[in-house]
């Protein structure tokens, strides 16, 4: 009965507070870049300050960005992106984790190139991450307390969970099955608690703190989610599907920038 109540409450609570969708227009992509500039450049100093107030890199042209906003005001909350493979090019993690990947678990070089992607540049604006001990991180942490079943609903980590679910939904929509991400060492185990299919596939590296290469399957994310989380995924997926249906030119732009979908 408790699970059933949580099932109803979780998706409804998310929709009360937030809205999320792929950023498929120039305007919404620039909003993503401004969030990243605020967090990565001004707050954390991980990237240099840019004159235009937007943090961008070469991977953005062949990425799908996800934008989380407050419900009602549409004030920016956070963002992430799914980087897609360009023909003949490596994804960033393939370079940074070249010596760290356990290729006995997975070898991206042996996978169809159009079946892999990478989640990166997850950022959350400071007003949504400054709980005690969270001022120096780019995202709201997924802590033991966040996932404790006896905690009140506001402690559920809607922000990181919804952003990862959005990236997974985008990957599923585009037929990208194998999604790599650099995570904090304990993050995968926390996400496993909600049925999020993510596993460590290598040894830790230093990348703005200790990070481990992890892998999620976009189809298994859906299959294995706990019943209380599935309605939240459904809300996110519906938003993703609606956005792509409204902006068919987005797929053509990705193809023009070097991405080739599977057949």
C-alpha positions in Angstrom: 0.0 0.0 0.0 2.9 2.3 0.8 4.4 1.6 -2.6 1.1 2.4 -4.3 0.9 5.8 -2.4 4.4 6.6 -3.4 3.7 5.7 -7.0 0.9 8.3 -7.1 2.8 10.9 -5.1 6.2 10.8 -6.9 5.1 11.7 -10.4 2.5 14.2 -9.2 5.1 15.9 -6.9 7.5 16.2 -9.7 5.0 17.9 -11.9 4.0 20.2 -9.1 7.6 21.5 -8.9 9.4 20.9 -12.2 9.1 20.6 -15.9 11.8 18.9 -18.1 12.3 18.6 -21.8 15.0 18.3 -24.5 16.4 21.7 -25.5 15.8 21.4 -29.2 15.8 25.1 -30.2 18.6 27.6 -30.2 16.9 29.6 -27.5 16.6 26.6 -25.1 20.1 25.4 -25.9 21.5 28.9 -25.0 19.6 28.6 -21.7 21.4 25.3 -21.1 24.8 27.0 -21.9 24.0 29.8 -19.4 23.3 27.3 -16.7 26.6 25.6 -17.4 28.4 28.9 -17.4 26.9 29.9 -14.0 27.8 26.5 -12.4 31.0 25.4 -14.2 32.6 28.8 -14.7 31.3 31.2 -12.1 30.5 28.9 -9.1 33.1 26.2 -9.4 35.8 27.7 -11.6 36.2 24.5 -13.6 36.0 26.4 -16.9 37.1 29.9 -17.8 34.6 32.8 -17.7 33.2 33.4 -21.2 32.4 36.9 -22.4 29.0 35.7 -23.8 28.1 34.0 -20.5 27.7 30.7 -22.2 29.8 27.6 -21.5 30.1 25.4 -24.7 32.4 22.9 -26.3 32.8 21.0 -29.5 30.6 18.1 -28.3 27.5 20.4 -28.1 26.8 20.3 -31.8 26.3 16.5 -31.7 24.5 16.4 -28.4 20.9 16.5 -27.2 20.6 18.7 -24.2 18.0 18.3 -21.4 16.6 21.3 -19.5 14.9 21.2 -16.1 12.9 24.2 -15.0 10.6 25.3 -12.2 7.0 24.7 -12.9 5.1 27.9 -13.4 8.0 30.4 -13.4 10.1 28.3 -15.8 13.2 29.5 -13.9 16.2 27.3 -14.9 17.1 24.6 -12.4 19.5 22.2 -14.1 20.7 20.6 -17.3 22.6 17.7 -18.8 23.4 16.4 -22.2 23.6 13.1 -24.2 26.6 13.2 -26.5 26.2 11.2 -29.7 29.0 9.6 -31.7 30.2 11.4 -34.8 31.5 9.1 -37.5 35.2 8.5 -37.0 35.3 10.3 -33.6 35.7 9.1 -30.0 33.4 10.2 -27.2 35.2 12.1 -24.4 35.1 9.2 -21.9 36.9 7.0 -24.4 39.9 9.2 -24.1 39.7 10.1 -20.3 39.0 6.4 -19.4 41.2 4.7 -21.9 43.3 3.0 -19.3 40.5 2.7 -16.6 37.8 0.8 -18.5 37.5 -2.9 -17.7 37.1 -4.2 -21.3 36.2 -7.6 -20.0 32.9 -6.0 -18.9 32.4 -3.8 -21.9 34.6 -2.6 -24.7 33.1 0.4 -26.5 35.3 -0.3 -29.4 33.5 -3.6 -30.0 30.0 -2.0 -29.9 28.2 -0.5 -32.9 29.2 3.1 -32.9 25.7 4.4 -33.3 24.6 2.4 -30.3 26.7 4.3 -27.7 26.5 7.7 -26.1 27.7 9.6 -23.1 25.9 11.7 -20.5 27.9 14.7 -19.3 27.8 18.3 -18.2 25.1 17.8 -15.5 24.7 21.0 -13.7 22.3 22.4 -11.1 22.0 26.1 -10.3 23.2 27.1 -6.8 19.9 27.9 -5.3 18.8 24.2 -5.9 21.9 22.5 -4.5 22.9 24.6 -1.5 21.8 22.3 1.2 24.4 21.7 3.9 27.6 20.4 2.4 26.4 20.8 -1.2 27.8 24.2 -2.1 30.8 22.9 -3.9 29.2 20.3 -6.2 27.7 20.7 -9.7 24.6 18.7 -8.9 22.3 17.8 -6.0 23.8 14.7 -4.4 22.0 11.4 -4.3 22.7 10.6 -0.7 21.7 7.7 1.6 19.2 10.1 3.2 17.7 11.0 -0.2 16.8 7.4 -0.9 15.6 6.4 2.6 12.0 5.2 2.3 10.9 6.9 5.6 12.0 10.4 4.4 9.4 13.0 3.4 8.8 13.5 -0.3 10.8 16.8 -0.6 14.0 14.8 0.1 13.6 12.7 -2.9 16.3 13.8 -5.3 14.1 14.8 -8.2 16.8 16.9 -9.8 19.5 14.4 -10.5 17.1 11.5 -11.0 14.9 13.4 -13.5 17.9 14.6 -15.5 19.3 11.1 -15.8 15.9 9.7 -16.7 15.6 12.4 -19.4 19.0 11.5 -20.8 17.9 7.8 -20.8 14.6 8.6 -22.5 16.4 10.6 -25.2 18.8 7.7 -25.7 15.9 5.3 -26.0 14.2 7.6 -28.5 17.3 7.8 -30.7 18.2 4.1 -30.4 21.3 4.7 -28.3 21.4 1.6 -26.1 24.7 1.9 -24.3 25.1 5.1 -22.4 28.3 5.8 -20.5 28.7 8.3 -17.7 31.4 9.3 -15.2 29.9 9.2 -11.8 30.8 9.7 -8.2 31.8 6.2 -6.8 28.7 5.7 -4.7 26.2 7.1 -7.2 25.6 3.9 -9.1 24.7 2.0 -5.9 22.2 4.7 -5.0 20.5 4.6 -8.4 20.4 0.8 -8.3 18.1 1.2 -5.3 15.4 2.6 -7.5 16.0 0.0 -10.2 18.1 2.3 -12.4 20.2 -0.1 -14.5 23.7 1.4 -14.1 26.9 -0.4 -13.3 30.5 0.4 -12.8 32.7 -0.6 -15.8 36.1 0.4 -14.7 38.5 1.8 -12.1 38.3 5.4 -10.6 39.9 8.3 -12.4 40.5 11.9 -11.3 38.1 14.2 -13.1 36.9 17.1 -11.0 37.0 14.7 -8.1 37.0 10.9 -8.0 34.8 9.5 -10.8 34.2 6.0 -12.0 33.1 5.0 -15.6 29.6 3.6 -15.5 27.2 2.2 -18.1 23.5 2.2 -18.3 21.2 0.5 -20.8 18.5 2.8 -22.1 16.1 -0.1 -22.6 16.8 -1.7 -19.2 16.3 1.5 -17.4 12.7 1.2 -18.2 12.4 -2.5 -17.6 13.9 -2.5 -14.1 12.6 0.7 -12.5 10.8 0.2 -9.3 7.0 0.7 -9.5 7.2 3.9 -7.5 9.7 5.4 -10.0 8.1 4.3 -13.3 5.4 7.0 -13.3 8.1 9.6 -13.0 9.9 8.1 -16.0 6.6 8.0 -17.9 6.2 11.8 -17.3 9.7 12.5 -18.5 9.4 10.2 -21.5 6.2 11.8 -22.6 7.9 15.2 -22.5 10.8 13.9 -24.5 8.5 12.3 -27.2 6.4 15.5 -27.4 9.5 17.7 -27.9 10.9 15.6 -30.7 7.5 15.4 -32.4 7.3 19.2 -32.3 10.8 19.7 -33.6 11.5 17.2 -36.3 14.3 19.4 -37.6 16.4 18.5 -34.5 17.2 15.1 -35.9 18.2 16.5 -39.2 20.5 19.0 -37.4 22.2 16.1 -35.5 22.7 14.2 -38.8 24.2 17.4 -40.4 26.6 17.6 -37.5 28.0 14.1 -38.0 25.6 11.7 -36.1 24.3 8.7 -38.0 21.4 6.8 -36.4 21.2 3.0 -36.5 19.0 1.3 -39.0 
